[in-house]
């Protein structure tokens, strides 16, 4: 999994505070960030929509991106299986596959090897249908959700907070949780007053 911040609104916290002061017709007081903390505590999230961030997420599964694109207030650009030939696709092996041996210690089976063999079988199926003359857009029907994909996501900082609230929770699916926690960590470095409370919340969950 690779998470790369492609861009973020310059001086995002200062911009948000300027917008917020318009609402209250107030002058700047104290340090940048003080007002943002008060706004978040009071539930005044709309001003966070003035700042945006863009990430490139790669070496993740389509199972992850199928969940991510449900956040409809984001902009997405995803690697196409119609225009990109999957003649040798890479894939994500779920963490749960690695832990199966621990749950079933008496069973003489290498679950990881078996999973890889299944992926090879699917690769052969894809190649077969391509050889028969199917286009990518039809041959892709046999491909698994485990397939590697790449996606660019842009959203305002209010929407990223919503994504993190839902996807960083310990009950979220493991792969999208790992991805969201990393995006949260990165954005917290750029705009700490906006994401500090979420960092503290989800760090507590890890303990």
N, CA, C and O of each residue as an XYZ file, in Angstrom:
828
protein
N       0.837     -1.195      0.000
C       0.000      0.000      0.000
C       0.878      1.253      0.000
O       1.795      1.396      0.808
N       0.565      2.153     -0.933
C       1.283      3.417     -0.999
C       0.280      4.571     -0.940
O      -0.697      4.598     -1.688
N       0.538      5.520     -0.042
C      -0.332      6.684      0.114
C       0.523      7.927     -0.095
O       1.495      8.147      0.628
N       0.159      8.742     -1.086
C       0.947      9.931     -1.410
C       0.034     11.160     -1.431
O      -0.978     11.183     -2.132
N       0.406     12.169     -0.660
C      -0.317     13.440     -0.691
C       0.145     14.232     -1.906
O       1.297     14.660     -1.968
N      -0.744     14.429     -2.867
C      -0.394     15.152     -4.093
C      -0.525     16.659     -3.929
O       0.180     17.426     -4.584
N      -1.422     17.075     -3.058
C      -1.601     18.511     -2.880
C      -2.577     18.817     -1.762
O      -3.443     18.006     -1.433
N      -2.425     20.006     -1.180
C      -3.340     20.478     -0.145
C      -3.417     21.993     -0.257
O      -2.432     22.636     -0.620
N      -4.560     22.565      0.047
C      -4.733     24.015      0.004
C      -3.648     24.690      0.846
O      -3.496     24.361      2.022
N      -2.888     25.632      0.264
C      -1.851     26.324      1.037
C      -2.448     27.065      2.228
O      -3.533     27.640      2.137
N      -1.730     27.043      3.337
C      -2.171     27.745      4.546
C      -3.634     27.416      4.869
O      -4.447     28.304      5.124
N      -3.938     26.135      4.851
C      -5.325     25.684      4.992
C      -5.981     26.176      6.278
O      -7.131     26.615      6.260
N      -5.265     26.104      7.378
C      -5.873     26.499      8.649
C      -6.120     28.004      8.710
O      -7.133     28.452      9.246
N      -5.192     28.776      8.160
C      -5.382     30.228      8.138
C      -6.581     30.598      7.267
O      -7.372     31.470      7.626
N      -6.708     29.928      6.121
C      -7.833     30.172      5.233
C      -9.156     29.863      5.922
O     -10.108     30.637      5.823
N      -9.213     28.747      6.612
C     -10.445     28.344      7.295
C     -10.806     29.325      8.400
O     -11.979     29.653      8.581
N      -9.821     29.788      9.127
C     -10.108     30.761     10.185
C     -10.583     32.085      9.604
O     -11.467     32.726     10.173
N     -10.014     32.501      8.487
C     -10.482     33.729      7.837
C     -11.945     33.607      7.436
O     -12.733     34.537      7.608
N     -12.298     32.428      6.891
C     -13.692     32.198      6.501
C     -14.604     32.205      7.722
O     -15.706     32.752      7.684
N     -14.135     31.595      8.800
C     -14.950     31.524     10.018
C     -15.174     32.902     10.622
O     -16.258     33.197     11.126
N     -14.145     33.747     10.570
C     -14.296     35.082     11.146
C     -15.316     35.907     10.361
O     -15.919     36.833     10.904
N     -15.507     35.573      9.096
C     -16.537     36.248      8.307
C     -17.917     35.962      8.899
O     -18.781     36.838      8.942
N     -18.109     34.735      9.351
C     -19.400     34.358      9.939
C     -19.702     35.179     11.193
O     -20.842     35.582     11.426
N     -18.672     35.419     11.990
C     -18.865     36.077     13.277
C     -18.454     37.550     13.274
O     -18.549     38.243     14.287
N     -17.994     38.010     12.103
C     -17.545     39.401     11.974
C     -16.556     39.740     13.097
O     -16.690     40.750     13.787
N     -15.563     38.865     13.254
C     -14.610     39.039     14.347
C     -13.201     39.195     13.801
O     -12.911     38.791     12.675
N     -12.340     39.778     14.599
C     -10.938     39.953     14.240
C     -10.118     38.780     14.770
O     -10.531     38.079     15.694
N      -8.954     38.586     14.168
C      -8.074     37.497     14.588
C      -7.584     37.726     16.010
O      -7.156     38.822     16.371
N      -7.659     36.659     16.811
C      -7.168     36.714     18.184
C      -6.410     35.422     18.481
O      -6.824     34.345     18.053
N      -5.310     35.527     19.207
C      -4.558     34.339     19.585
C      -3.809     33.724     18.416
O      -3.558     34.387     17.409
N      -3.457     32.461     18.554
C      -2.681     31.751     17.544
C      -3.600     31.117     16.499
O      -4.760     30.805     16.767
N      -3.033     30.936     15.286
C      -3.776     30.219     14.257
C      -4.065     28.800     14.755
O      -3.156     28.095     15.193
N      -5.295     28.400     14.689
C      -5.690     27.071     15.149
C      -6.590     27.118     16.356
O      -7.393     26.207     16.560
N      -6.478     28.156     17.162
C      -7.316     28.253     18.364
C      -8.797     28.282     17.999
O      -9.613     27.604     18.625
N      -9.135     29.066     16.991
C     -10.530     29.179     16.586
C     -11.034     27.866     15.975
O     -12.178     27.470     16.196
N     -10.175     27.205     15.211
C     -10.573     25.939     14.579
C     -10.964     24.910     15.631
O     -11.958     24.204     15.466
N     -10.202     24.820     16.694
C     -10.507     23.871     17.760
C     -11.884     24.157     18.350
O     -12.657     23.236     18.618
N     -12.186     25.445     18.551
C     -13.498     25.827     19.094
C     -14.614     25.483     18.114
O     -15.684     25.022     18.512
N     -14.352     25.712     16.823
C     -15.363     25.425     15.807
C     -15.697     23.937     15.767
O     -16.864     23.554     15.681
N     -14.670     23.110     15.830
C     -14.886     21.664     15.780
C     -15.633     21.191     17.020
O     -16.529     20.352     16.924
N     -15.275     21.716     18.165
C     -15.968     21.333     19.400
C     -17.436     21.743     19.367
O     -18.284     21.068     19.950
N     -17.736     22.840     18.693
C     -19.120     23.330     18.635
C     -19.914     22.712     17.487
O     -21.116     22.949     17.365
N     -19.241     21.915     16.636
C     -19.924     21.285     15.515
C     -20.078     22.169     14.300
O     -20.880     21.864     13.417
N     -19.331     23.256     14.231
C     -19.386     24.172     13.078
C     -18.350     23.702     12.043
O     -17.240     24.230     11.964
N     -18.749     22.695     11.256
C     -17.820     22.052     10.337
C     -17.814     22.667      8.937
O     -16.885     22.417      8.169
N     -18.814     23.454      8.590
C     -18.943     23.901      7.198
C     -17.738     24.698      6.722
O     -17.402     24.657      5.538
N     -17.085     25.419      7.619
C     -15.940     26.237      7.206
C     -14.754     25.372      6.770
O     -13.863     25.846      6.065
N     -14.747     24.101      7.192
C     -13.656     23.198      6.797
C     -13.730     22.869      5.307
O     -12.766     22.357      4.738
N     -14.858     23.157      4.680
C     -15.042     22.839      3.262
C     -14.266     23.775      2.339
O     -14.220     23.541      1.132
N     -13.663     24.820      2.877
C     -12.910     25.762      2.044
C     -11.521     25.250      1.676
O     -10.879     25.802      0.782
N     -11.054     24.222      2.340
C      -9.712     23.678      2.067
C      -9.828     22.249      1.558
O     -10.694     21.488      1.989
N      -8.937     21.896      0.630
C      -8.980     20.596     -0.034
C      -7.635     19.879      0.079
O      -6.592     20.487      0.322
N      -7.707     18.563     -0.107
C      -6.487     17.751     -0.190
C      -6.699     16.676     -1.252
O      -7.821     16.235     -1.500
N      -5.593     16.267     -1.871
C      -5.632     15.231     -2.907
C      -4.579     14.173     -2.608
O      -3.418     14.493     -2.351
N      -4.994     12.906     -2.643
C      -4.100     11.778     -2.412
C      -4.077     10.857     -3.622
O      -5.074     10.722     -4.331
N      -2.923     10.222     -3.852
C      -2.840      9.080     -4.750
C      -2.661      7.835     -3.884
O      -1.748      7.769     -3.060
N      -3.538      6.852     -4.077
C      -3.511      5.613     -3.313
C      -3.243      4.482     -4.300
O      -3.993      4.310     -5.261
N      -2.194      3.719     -4.075
C      -1.835      2.651     -5.011
C      -1.463      1.378     -4.253
O      -1.275      1.380     -3.037
N      -1.363      0.287     -5.024
C      -1.060     -1.036     -4.465
C      -2.073     -1.428     -3.398
O      -1.728     -1.974     -2.350
N      -3.338     -1.130     -3.701
C      -4.455     -1.538     -2.850
C      -5.428     -2.346     -3.700
O      -5.322     -2.365     -4.926
N      -6.364     -3.004     -3.056
C      -7.298     -3.852     -3.780
C      -8.524     -3.075     -4.232
O      -8.828     -1.997     -3.724
N      -9.214     -3.655     -5.200
C     -10.486     -3.078     -5.622
C     -11.551     -3.259     -4.544
O     -12.552     -2.543     -4.543
N     -11.354     -4.194     -3.637
C     -12.256     -4.313     -2.490
C     -12.201     -3.036     -1.657
O     -13.221     -2.586     -1.136
N     -11.009     -2.453     -1.534
C     -10.865     -1.195     -0.799
C     -11.535     -0.051     -1.554
O     -12.326      0.696     -0.978
N     -11.220      0.088     -2.844
C     -11.738      1.246     -3.584
C     -13.246      1.173     -3.777
O     -13.899      2.210     -3.891
N     -13.818     -0.045     -3.818
C     -15.276     -0.159     -3.903
C     -15.928      0.479     -2.681
O     -17.025      1.030     -2.772
N     -15.248      0.403     -1.537
C     -15.760      1.054     -0.327
C     -15.514      2.563     -0.375
O     -16.386      3.360     -0.029
N     -14.318      2.935     -0.808
C     -13.926      4.339     -0.782
C     -14.813      5.207     -1.674
O     -15.174      6.320     -1.291
N     -15.162      4.712     -2.844
C     -15.929      5.538     -3.786
C     -17.375      5.735     -3.341
O     -18.122      6.477     -3.980
N     -17.773      5.088     -2.266
C     -19.108      5.338     -1.723
C     -19.191      6.715     -1.069
O     -20.285      7.215     -0.808
N     -18.047      7.320     -0.807
C     -18.027      8.682     -0.240
C     -18.225      9.661     -1.393
O     -17.257     10.123     -1.997
N     -19.473      9.971     -1.691
C     -19.855     10.629     -2.937
C     -19.457     12.097     -3.025
O     -19.536     12.679     -4.107
N     -19.031     12.715     -1.925
C     -18.635     14.123     -1.977
C     -17.171     14.297     -2.369
O     -16.640     15.408     -2.332
N     -16.528     13.206     -2.739
C     -15.136     13.247     -3.194
C     -15.083     13.200     -4.718
O     -16.053     12.821     -5.374
N     -13.942     13.588     -5.265
C     -13.660     13.393     -6.683
C     -12.680     12.237     -6.802
O     -11.693     12.177     -6.070
N     -12.951     11.311     -7.729
C     -12.118     10.124     -7.883
C     -11.657      9.963     -9.330
O     -12.401     10.251    -10.267
N     -10.420      9.500     -9.495
C      -9.896      9.076    -10.798
C      -9.178      7.755    -10.557
O      -8.162      7.711     -9.863
N      -9.713      6.670    -11.138
C      -9.212      5.331    -10.833
C      -8.667      4.640    -12.079
O      -9.164      4.830    -13.189
N      -7.634      3.837    -11.863
C      -7.078      3.014    -12.932
C      -8.175      2.165    -13.557
O      -8.931      1.495    -12.854
N      -8.253      2.199    -14.873
C      -9.309      1.504    -15.598
C      -8.895      0.085    -15.972
O      -7.789     -0.137    -16.464
N      -9.789     -0.870    -15.735
C      -9.547     -2.235    -16.211
C     -10.054     -2.405    -17.644
O      -9.894     -3.463    -18.253
N     -10.665     -1.349    -18.166
C     -11.095     -1.375    -19.566
C      -9.953     -0.990    -20.487
O      -9.767     -1.592    -21.544
N      -9.189      0.014    -20.084
C      -8.110      0.513    -20.931
C      -6.744     -0.047    -20.546
O      -5.798      0.021    -21.331
N      -6.641     -0.599    -19.341
C      -5.371     -1.169    -18.884
C      -5.477     -2.687    -18.942
O      -6.370     -3.276    -18.333
N      -4.580     -3.308    -19.664
C      -4.569     -4.767    -19.798
C      -4.031     -5.402    -18.515
O      -2.979     -5.006    -18.014
N      -4.754     -6.381    -17.992
C      -4.348     -7.052    -16.750
C      -3.638     -8.379    -17.059
O      -3.905     -9.401    -16.426
N      -2.730     -8.344    -18.042
C      -2.048     -9.570    -18.464
C      -1.170    -10.165    -17.369
O      -0.822    -11.344    -17.428
N      -0.813     -9.368    -16.378
C      -0.088     -9.886    -15.221
C      -0.471     -9.043    -14.017
O       0.292     -8.179    -13.584
N      -1.655     -9.297    -13.479
C      -2.133     -8.446    -12.386
C      -1.490     -8.828    -11.056
O      -1.264    -10.003    -10.765
N      -1.203     -7.800    -10.258
C      -0.792     -8.008     -8.873
C      -2.042     -7.977     -8.004
O      -3.111     -7.575     -8.464
N      -1.912     -8.398     -6.755
C      -3.100     -8.509     -5.917
C      -2.739     -8.373     -4.447
O      -1.583     -8.516     -4.051
N      -3.748     -8.095     -3.665
C      -3.610     -7.991     -2.213
C      -4.049     -9.311     -1.588
O      -5.121     -9.828     -1.900
N      -3.219     -9.846     -0.712
C      -3.609    -11.016      0.069
C      -4.162    -10.506      1.403
O      -3.428     -9.876      2.164
N      -5.424    -10.760      1.697
C      -6.004    -10.259      2.952
C      -5.234    -10.730      4.178
O      -4.749    -11.861      4.220
N      -5.125     -9.869      5.161
C      -4.442    -10.240      6.402
C      -5.044    -11.497      7.014
O      -4.334    -12.305      7.611
N      -6.355    -11.659      6.864
C      -7.034    -12.809      7.467
C      -6.520    -14.131      6.912
O      -6.562    -15.149      7.602
N      -6.036    -14.124      5.673
C      -5.497    -15.353      5.084
C      -4.250    -15.792      5.850
O      -4.044    -16.982      6.090
N      -3.420    -14.816      6.229
C      -2.191    -15.134      6.971
C      -2.484    -15.691      8.366
O      -1.708    -16.480      8.903
N      -3.609    -15.273      8.943
C      -3.917    -15.702     10.312
C      -4.697    -17.017     10.382
O      -4.930    -17.547     11.468
N      -5.099    -17.537      9.224
C      -5.872    -18.782      9.223
C      -5.103    -19.945      9.842
O      -5.683    -20.802     10.507
N      -3.794    -19.963      9.616
C      -2.971    -21.048     10.160
C      -3.002    -21.046     11.680
O      -3.017    -22.106     12.305
N      -3.012    -19.856     12.278
C      -3.065    -19.746     13.729
C      -4.406    -20.252     14.257
O      -4.478    -20.846     15.333
N      -5.468    -20.008     13.482
C      -6.801    -20.435     13.917
C      -7.016    -21.943     13.705
O      -7.835    -22.568     14.379
N      -6.269    -22.503     12.763
C      -6.424    -23.919     12.436
C      -5.062    -24.629     12.456
O      -4.628    -25.144     11.426
N      -4.390    -24.665     13.598
C      -3.017    -25.191     13.668
C      -2.890    -26.680     13.328
O      -1.810    -27.139     12.957
N      -3.970    -27.422     13.451
C      -3.885    -28.873     13.205
C      -4.095    -29.230     11.736
O      -3.891    -30.378     11.339
N      -4.502    -28.256     10.933
C      -4.763    -28.528      9.516
C      -3.479    -28.313      8.718
O      -2.879    -27.238      8.758
N      -3.078    -29.331      8.009
C      -1.844    -29.254      7.226
C      -2.132    -28.588      5.873
O      -2.334    -29.257      4.859
N      -2.144    -27.266      5.892
C      -2.455    -26.525      4.673
C      -1.757    -25.172      4.734
O      -1.743    -24.509      5.771
N      -1.183    -24.777      3.609
C      -0.574    -23.448      3.510
C      -1.578    -22.552      2.798
O      -1.692    -22.565      1.573
N      -2.300    -21.776      3.596
C      -3.387    -20.965      3.050
C      -2.882    -19.878      2.099
O      -3.543    -19.550      1.114
N      -1.715    -19.329      2.400
C      -1.169    -18.273      1.549
C      -0.818    -18.839      0.172
O      -1.129    -18.233     -0.853
N      -0.180    -19.982      0.161
C       0.160    -20.625     -1.110
C      -1.107    -20.943     -1.894
O      -1.158    -20.757     -3.110
N      -2.122    -21.422     -1.194
C      -3.381    -21.769     -1.858
C      -4.047    -20.523     -2.452
O      -4.600    -20.574     -3.551
N      -3.990    -19.412     -1.722
C      -4.563    -18.159     -2.231
C      -3.833    -17.730     -3.506
O      -4.458    -17.328     -4.487
N      -2.507    -17.822     -3.475
C      -1.715    -17.451     -4.649
C      -2.038    -18.361     -5.840
O      -2.086    -17.911     -6.985
N      -2.254    -19.627     -5.555
C      -2.618    -20.560     -6.628
C      -3.957    -20.185     -7.244
O      -4.142    -20.292     -8.457
N      -4.889    -19.746     -6.407
C      -6.190    -19.303     -6.916
C      -6.033    -18.078     -7.811
O      -6.699    -17.962     -8.839
N      -5.148    -17.165     -7.414
C      -4.914    -15.978     -8.235
C      -4.291    -16.356     -9.589
O      -4.601    -15.754    -10.617
N      -3.416    -17.359     -9.568
C      -2.829    -17.846    -10.829
C      -3.907    -18.447    -11.726
O      -3.899    -18.248    -12.941
N      -4.828    -19.180    -11.119
C      -5.938    -19.756    -11.879
C      -6.762    -18.654    -12.542
O      -7.136    -18.764    -13.710
N      -7.042    -17.591    -11.785
C      -7.824    -16.474    -12.330
C      -7.048    -15.761    -13.433
O      -7.629    -15.350    -14.438
N      -5.730    -15.615    -13.247
C      -4.909    -15.011    -14.301
C      -5.017    -15.821    -15.585
O      -5.154    -15.259    -16.672
N      -4.957    -17.136    -15.456
C      -5.076    -18.006    -16.629
C      -6.450    -17.881    -17.287
O      -6.564    -17.931    -18.512
N      -7.489    -17.718    -16.472
C      -8.839    -17.515    -17.010
C      -8.908    -16.227    -17.818
O      -9.452    -16.201    -18.922
N      -8.348    -15.159    -17.254
C      -8.340    -13.861    -17.947
C      -7.592    -13.975    -19.272
O      -8.075    -13.528    -20.312
N      -6.411    -14.576    -19.219
C      -5.597    -14.726    -20.432
C      -6.324    -15.564    -21.483
O      -6.238    -15.284    -22.679
N      -7.040    -16.594    -21.027
C      -7.781    -17.452    -21.952
C      -8.838    -16.655    -22.714
O      -8.954    -16.763    -23.935
N      -9.605    -15.858    -21.976
C     -10.682    -15.108    -22.626
C     -10.138    -13.994    -23.511
O     -10.748    -13.644    -24.521
N      -8.996    -13.440    -23.136
C      -8.332    -12.468    -24.015
C      -7.904    -13.162    -25.309
O      -8.061    -12.609    -26.397
N      -7.363    -14.376    -25.183
C      -6.911    -15.129    -26.360
C      -8.086    -15.489    -27.265
O      -7.928    -15.591    -28.481
N      -9.259    -15.681    -26.674
C     -10.448    -15.969    -27.458
C     -10.916    -14.743    -28.249
O     -11.715    -14.853    -29.179
N     -10.405    -13.587    -27.861
C     -10.758    -12.379    -28.589
C     -11.579    -11.360    -27.821
O     -11.991    -10.343    -28.378
N     -11.824    -11.633    -26.518
C     -12.569    -10.646    -25.735
C     -11.721     -9.405    -25.485
O     -10.505     -9.488    -25.316
N     -12.380     -8.266    -25.467
C     -11.702     -7.020    -25.100
C     -11.495     -6.978    -23.582
O     -12.097     -7.745    -22.829
N     -10.628     -6.062    -23.164
C     -10.379     -5.894    -21.725
C     -11.679     -5.708    -20.953
O     -11.856     -6.269    -19.871
N     -12.591     -4.911    -21.523
C     -13.812     -4.550    -20.814
C     -14.702     -5.760    -20.527
O     -15.519     -5.720    -19.606
N     -14.551     -6.840    -21.309
C     -15.326     -8.053    -21.077
C     -14.510     -9.114    -20.341
O     -15.036     -9.811    -19.473
N     -13.235     -9.237    -20.683
C     -12.378    -10.223    -20.016
C     -12.219     -9.913    -18.534
O     -12.002    -10.824    -17.736
N     -12.322     -8.650    -18.155
C     -12.145     -8.260    -16.750
C     -13.232     -8.845    -15.839
O     -13.099     -8.818    -14.616
N     -14.291     -9.366    -16.431
C     -15.386     -9.917    -15.633
C     -14.931    -11.055    -14.730
O     -15.579    -11.329    -13.720
N     -13.846    -11.717    -15.066
C     -13.371    -12.841    -14.247
C     -12.353    -12.407    -13.198
O     -11.922    -13.228    -12.387
N     -11.966    -11.153    -13.195
C     -10.926    -10.695    -12.272
C     -11.470    -10.542    -10.847
O     -12.656    -10.268    -10.664
N     -10.604    -10.718     -9.835
C     -11.053    -10.672     -8.436
C     -10.991     -9.269     -7.840
O     -10.326     -8.379     -8.371
N     -11.692     -9.092     -6.736
C     -11.599     -7.838     -5.990
C     -10.204     -7.635     -5.410
O      -9.847     -6.520     -5.030
N      -9.414     -8.704     -5.340
C      -8.058     -8.596     -4.789
C      -7.103     -7.866     -5.720
O      -6.012     -7.481     -5.301
N      -7.491     -7.668     -6.972
C      -6.631     -7.001     -7.961
C      -6.101     -5.666     -7.449
O      -6.841     -4.880     -6.858
N      -4.816     -5.417     -7.680
C      -4.241     -4.103     -7.406
C      -4.959     -3.045     -8.243
O      -5.343     -3.288     -9.387
N      -5.128     -1.878     -7.649
C      -5.629     -0.740     -8.388
C      -4.962      0.517     -7.855
O      -4.262      0.488     -6.844
N      -5.190      1.602     -8.542
C      -4.634      2.904     -8.157
C      -5.739      3.931     -8.309
O      -6.486      3.904     -9.287
N      -5.847      4.838     -7.345
C      -6.922      5.822     -7.372
C      -6.420      7.148     -6.813
O      -5.609      7.182     -5.888
N      -6.914      8.235     -7.390
C      -6.652      9.581     -6.867
C      -7.957     10.097     -6.277
O      -9.007     10.042     -6.918
N      -7.879     10.595     -5.059
C      -9.052     11.096     -4.362
C      -8.825     12.536     -3.928
O      -7.789     12.863     -3.349
N      -9.802     13.396     -4.211
C      -9.769     14.786     -3.754
C     -11.040     15.065     -2.962
O     -12.127     14.630     -3.341
N     -10.896     15.786     -1.871
C     -12.061     16.131     -1.057
C     -11.717     17.317     -0.170
O     -10.547     17.613      0.078
N     -12.766     17.994      0.306
C     -12.515     19.056      1.273
C     -12.230     18.422      2.638
O     -12.492     17.239      2.854
N     -11.697     19.220      3.537
C     -11.229     18.662      4.810
C     -12.363     18.217      5.718
O     -12.174     17.359      6.581
N     -13.542     18.799      5.526
C     -14.702     18.308      6.282
C     -15.026     16.878      5.861
O     -15.303     16.032      6.711
N     -14.996     16.599      4.555
C     -15.303     15.262      4.069
C     -14.236     14.261      4.508
O     -14.550     13.115      4.831
N     -12.970     14.699      4.518
C     -11.932     13.791      5.014
C     -12.164     13.450      6.485
O     -11.930     12.317      6.905
N     -12.619     14.417      7.261
C     -12.933     14.111      8.666
C     -14.026     13.043      8.740
O     -13.954     12.122      9.554
N     -15.033     13.179      7.884
C     -16.117     12.182      7.876
C     -15.574     10.798      7.492
O     -15.905      9.799      8.130
N     -14.744     10.749      6.452
C     -14.145      9.476      6.036
C     -13.381      8.848      7.192
O     -13.507      7.650      7.447
N     -12.593      9.647      7.887
C     -11.784      9.112      8.987
C     -12.663      8.627     10.144
O     -12.366      7.609     10.768
N     -13.735      9.354     10.425
C     -14.637      8.934     11.500
C     -15.195      7.541     11.227
O     -15.344      6.732     12.143
N     -15.498      7.273      9.973
C     -16.112      5.995      9.604
C     -15.068      4.905      9.374
O     -15.230      3.777      9.838
N     -13.997      5.246      8.658
C     -13.064      4.230      8.163
C     -11.862      3.970      9.061
O     -11.178      2.961      8.887
N     -11.586      4.855     10.016
C     -10.472      4.614     10.944
C     -10.922      3.827     12.168
O     -10.096      3.375     12.962
N     -12.202      3.669     12.315
C     -12.730      2.929     13.452
C     -12.257      1.483     13.408
O     -12.100      0.915     12.328
N     -12.032      0.896     14.548
C     -11.493     -0.466     14.607
C     -12.454     -1.507     14.044
O     -12.048     -2.638     13.780
N     -13.721     -1.142     13.858
C     -14.685     -2.066     13.279
C     -14.695     -2.010     11.749
O     -15.374     -2.815     11.110
N     -13.955     -1.073     11.154
C     -13.893     -0.961      9.700
C     -13.088     -2.109      9.116
O     -12.288     -2.733      9.813
N     -13.303     -2.387      7.829
C     -12.535     -3.431      7.145
C     -11.054     -3.062      7.196
O     -10.691     -1.897      7.035
N     -10.204     -4.061      7.421
C      -8.815     -3.804      7.804
C      -8.040     -2.970      6.769
O      -7.255     -2.103      7.151
N      -8.248     -3.216      5.475
C      -7.418     -2.554      4.466
C      -7.763     -1.078      4.329
O      -6.870     -0.234      4.258
N      -9.052     -0.763      4.291
C      -9.434      0.645      4.177
C      -9.126      1.387      5.487
O      -8.878      2.593      5.481
N      -9.145      0.661      6.598
C      -8.776      1.282      7.875
C      -7.299      1.662      7.867
O      -6.937      2.765      8.277
N      -6.458      0.764      7.408
C      -5.025      1.041      7.326
C      -4.769      2.244      6.421
O      -3.961      3.113      6.750
N      -5.454      2.291      5.286
C      -5.315      3.392      4.336
C      -5.765      4.707      4.960
O      -5.079      5.722      4.834
N      -6.903      4.693      5.626
C      -7.466      5.920      6.207
C      -6.621      6.432      7.365
O      -6.454      7.641      7.526
N      -6.095      5.530      8.162
C      -5.229      5.946      9.267
C      -3.973      6.630      8.751
O      -3.489      7.580      9.366
N      -3.441      6.158      7.627
C      -2.257      6.782      7.058
C      -2.592      8.161      6.479
O      -1.816      9.102      6.647
N      -3.728      8.291      5.806
C      -4.134      9.613      5.309
C      -4.359     10.573      6.461
O      -3.993     11.746      6.374
N      -4.953     10.092      7.531
C      -5.156     10.927      8.724
C      -3.827     11.392      9.286
O      -3.670     12.561      9.637
N      -2.870     10.479      9.372
C      -1.549     10.845      9.905
C      -0.914     11.944      9.064
O      -0.347     12.895      9.603
N      -1.007     11.816      7.741
C      -0.401     12.788      6.837
C      -1.094     14.152      6.960
O      -0.426     15.182      7.047
N      -2.422     14.154      6.967
C      -3.141     15.429      7.055
C      -2.952     16.081      8.421
O      -2.973     17.307      8.532
N      -2.770     15.279      9.445
C      -2.531     15.841     10.772
C      -1.214     16.609     10.821
O      -1.077     17.578     11.568
N      -0.248     16.169     10.019
C       1.022     16.896      9.955
C       0.846     18.250      9.275
O       1.542     19.209      9.607
N      -0.085     18.330      8.321
C      -0.290     19.561      7.555
C      -1.285     20.509      8.222
O      -1.154     21.728      8.111
N      -2.272     19.953      8.909
C      -3.318     20.774      9.529
C      -3.679     20.163     10.887
O      -4.767     19.609     11.046
N      -2.785     20.261     11.856
C      -2.954     19.547     13.129
C      -4.177     19.955     13.942
O      -4.752     19.130     14.651
N      -4.579     21.221     13.847
C      -5.724     21.655     14.648
C      -7.036     21.086     14.111
O      -8.014     20.970     14.849
N      -7.054     20.736     12.840
C      -8.263     20.186     12.231
C      -8.414     18.702     12.533
O      -9.532     18.192     12.609
N      -7.295     18.009     12.706
C      -7.352     16.549     12.834
C      -6.827     16.021     14.169
O      -6.795     14.811     14.394
N      -6.420     16.925     15.042
C      -5.841     16.505     16.323
C      -6.778     15.613     17.117
O      -6.344     14.598     17.662
N      -8.056     15.969     17.195
C      -9.002     15.193     18.010
C      -9.186     13.781     17.456
O      -9.354     12.828     18.217
N      -9.153     13.650     16.115
C      -9.303     12.328     15.515
C      -8.055     11.478     15.734
O      -8.150     10.270     15.954
N      -6.891     12.110     15.672
C      -5.652     11.388     15.959
C      -5.688     10.827     17.378
O      -5.327      9.673     17.607
N      -6.119     11.640     18.313
C      -6.189     11.204     19.705
C      -7.219     10.091     19.876
O      -6.989      9.125     20.604
N      -8.351     10.235     19.201
C      -9.422      9.236     19.301
C      -8.968      7.873     18.804
O      -9.190      6.862     19.470
N      -8.336      7.840     17.642
C      -7.988      6.550     17.052
C      -6.686      5.983     17.602
O      -6.465      4.774     17.540
N      -5.825      6.837     18.137
C      -4.658      6.324     18.873
C      -5.110      5.602     20.130
O      -4.520      4.598     20.530
N      -6.163      6.124     20.748
C      -6.718      5.499     21.952
C      -7.277      4.128     21.618
O      -7.147      3.193     22.409
N      -7.910      3.998     20.433
C      -8.455      2.709     20.022
C      -7.363      1.660     19.853
O      -7.596      0.468     20.053
N      -6.167      2.118     19.481
C      -5.066      1.186     19.245
C      -4.515      0.613     20.551
O      -3.889     -0.446     20.558
N      -4.750      1.306     21.628
C      -4.167      0.890     22.925
C      -4.907     -0.302     23.510
O      -4.553     -0.779     24.588
